[in-house]
Amino acid sequence: MAMAVVLFPVANEAPKLEASALEELASFGITSVSLLRDSCIAGLVLEGWAFDVTDVERAVRAVAGTSDGVQTLRPLVQMSVSARGEVR
């Protein structure tokens, strides 16, 4: 599964996950979206089995309307942990 986290500045108006944007994200193979924000930065977590991370910039434009000032983070390590301390 591909994953990317995108950080971008926000103005007074919050970024929106409108139906048309979600349809466009789905067309990129994204199956899971999380939107996070504080007072000045928004974060978009994008995941999907068919998601190609080369489409991150297009995905951000679908939600934010622009890709200016965007920072993209890609995973270095992905793992599961359990209460017994097992690493998988």
N, C-alpha and C positions, 0 to 999 in steps of 0.2 A: 504494500500500500504506500502510495506517495503521500507526503505531507509537506506543507509549507506554512510558515507563519509570516504574515505581512504586517508591518508596522507603518502607519501613515498618520500625518498630522490631521487634526479635525478642526473645523471652524466652530462657530456657535451651533450650527445645525448638525445633528448626529447623523452618521452614515446610516443608510437604511437598507434592509434586505427586502427589496420589493420583489414581487412575483416575477417580473421580467428579468431581474438580475439573477434570481435563483434558477430560472430556466436556462440562462446563459451559463451559469456555473455548472449546472448539470450537463450541458453540452460539452464541457471540458472534461467530463469524467469525474467531477467532484460529487461525492455522496454525503459528505458531512461538513458543516460549516459552523464555526463558533465566532461570534463577534464580541470583542471585549473593548473597553475604553476607560480612560480616565479623563481629566479635564482638558488635555491637549493632544493625546495620542490614542489612536484606535488600533486594535489588533484583530486580524482576521486569520483564523486557523482553518486551513483548507486540507481536506483529506479525500482520497478516493482510490479505488483499485485501478481505474483506468485513467487517472489524473496524470498528466504529463507536466512536470514542474516548469517546463518551458512556457506554459500558458499562464503562469502566475501574473504577469503584468496585465494581460487581457482580463483575467479574473478580477483584479483589483479595480480596473477601469469600470467593470460591470457594476461594482458596488459603490466605489468612491467617485466615479466620473472622471478620474484622472490618475496617472501613475507618478505625478510629480511628488518628490519628497518621500517616496516609498522606500522602505528597507525590507528586504526579504531574508528570512532566516530559513535554512534547510536543516533537517535533523542530522546530527552526527551519530547518535546512538538511540536506539529504540528498544526498550526491554520491559518485561513484566517483573514485578516483585511480589512477594507474598509475606505474610506475617511471620513465617518461619525463617525468613532471610534467604529464601531460595531465589536465585537469579535465573531467568529463562531467556 
